Structure formats: structure tokens, C-alpha cells
Amino acid sequence: QVQLQESGPGLVKPSQTVSLTCTVSGGSITTNYYYWSWIRQPPGKGLEWMGAIDYSGSTYYSPSLKSRTSISRDTSKNQFTLQLSSVTAEDTAVYYCTRGRPDYWGQGTQVTVSS
């Protein structure tokens, strides 16, 4: 059973960079041909796909967030990380890490941007 767990700061100040980590258990992030995504849901809004990193380490980003988003991985820890820079109140959301279609989701972590 694959499990994903997000971790990161719950509160971030405007203009800062938020870093979120997804720790994966029960499966390797280097297994062919899976990709691992970050998805967020602002309050009262729908899900937004932010970007992904695949089994080979290639990255893919939403065009609307590409300039502020970076996804990386640590294969030794079986983790992948999202960095979102220059955050504003509009980045307040629940952030999820997922696998594939997605077929597995983390429980989500709340990120609030406020001074």
C-alpha cells in the first residue's frame, strides 16, 4: 500500500518561499513509469494541479505557476519537494501530494499566507 505524507510550515508570510515535502512509503518514487504531483485547493475553489516530477527526475509545471514553482526529489529519502516562491494570500490552500492519475493522495497540509 502506497502512502504519501505532506509536511511543511502551516503559516507563511507574504513574499516568502514555502517549501513542502512529500514522504512516500510503500513504493519508490523512481519506479517506472510513475509521476508524482502537487495539487492544491484554495478555500471554496476547485483543485489545481501545480506540477510533477516523474520516475526519471523530469519535471513538469503548470504554465500559470511555472515562474514561481520548483519541484525536486531526494531519492535516498524517497521524498519529493515543492518550493513556491513569492507567495501571496491567493496561495492559501490545502496542498496535496499525489501519485499518477492520481491513484494515491496524501492527507493534505494547510498552508496559510498571512502577515
C-alpha positions in Angstrom: 0.0 0.0 0.0 1.5 3.3 -1.1 1.2 6.1 1.4 2.1 9.8 1.0 2.5 12.3 3.8 3.0 16.0 3.3 4.9 18.2 5.7 5.7 21.8 5.9 5.0 25.1 7.6 1.4 25.9 8.2 1.9 29.7 8.2 4.0 31.7 5.7 4.4 35.4 5.4 3.7 37.2 2.1 6.6 37.3 -0.4 8.4 34.3 1.3 9.1 30.9 -0.2 7.2 28.0 1.1 8.7 24.5 1.0 6.6 21.4 1.3 7.9 17.8 1.4 6.1 14.6 0.5 7.4 11.5 2.0 6.4 8.3 0.2 6.3 4.8 1.7 5.2 1.5 0.3 6.7 2.3 -3.1 9.7 4.0 -4.7 9.5 7.4 -6.4 11.9 6.0 -9.0 9.6 3.2 -10.1 8.9 3.2 -13.8 6.7 5.0 -15.0 5.1 6.8 -12.2 4.9 10.6 -11.8 4.4 12.4 -8.5 2.4 15.6 -8.4 1.5 18.6 -6.2 -2.2 19.6 -6.3 -3.8 22.4 -4.2 -7.2 23.5 -3.3 -7.8 27.1 -2.2 -10.8 27.6 0.2 -14.1 27.5 -1.7 -12.3 26.7 -5.0 -11.5 23.6 -7.1 -8.4 21.5 -7.3 -5.4 23.0 -9.1 -2.6 20.9 -10.5 0.7 22.6 -9.8 3.4 20.4 -11.2 5.0 17.0 -11.1 8.3 15.1 -11.1 8.5 11.7 -12.8 10.4 8.5 -12.1 13.4 9.7 -14.0 13.5 13.1 -12.3 12.0 15.1 -15.2 9.8 18.0 -14.0 6.6 19.4 -15.4 4.8 22.6 -14.3 1.5 24.4 -14.7 2.1 27.3 -17.0 0.4 29.7 -14.6 2.7 28.8 -11.8 5.9 27.8 -13.6 7.8 31.1 -12.8 7.3 30.5 -9.1 7.4 26.7 -8.7 10.2 24.2 -8.4 9.9 20.5 -7.7 12.8 18.4 -6.7 13.4 15.0 -5.1 15.7 13.1 -2.7 15.7 9.5 -3.8 17.7 8.4 -0.7 14.8 9.5 1.4 12.0 8.7 -1.1 10.8 12.3 -0.9 9.9 15.0 -3.3 9.6 18.7 -2.5 7.7 21.7 -3.7 9.0 25.2 -3.5 6.7 28.0 -4.2 8.2 31.5 -4.2 6.8 35.0 -3.7 3.7 33.7 -2.0 0.6 35.9 -1.6 -2.8 35.4 0.2 -4.0 33.7 -3.0 -1.6 30.8 -2.4 -3.5 30.0 0.8 -4.8 26.4 0.2 -4.6 22.8 1.2 -1.7 21.2 -0.6 -1.7 17.6 -1.6 0.9 15.3 -3.0 -0.3 12.5 -5.2 0.9 9.6 -7.4 -0.1 9.2 -11.0 -3.6 9.7 -12.2 -3.8 10.3 -9.2 -4.4 6.9 -7.6 -2.9 7.8 -4.2 -3.2 11.0 -2.3 -1.6 12.4 0.9 -3.9 13.7 3.5 -3.1 17.3 2.6 -1.5 20.1 4.5 -2.9 23.5 5.1 -0.7 26.5 4.1 -1.9 29.9 5.1 -0.2 33.0 3.8 -0.6 35.9 6.2 1.5 38.6 7.8 
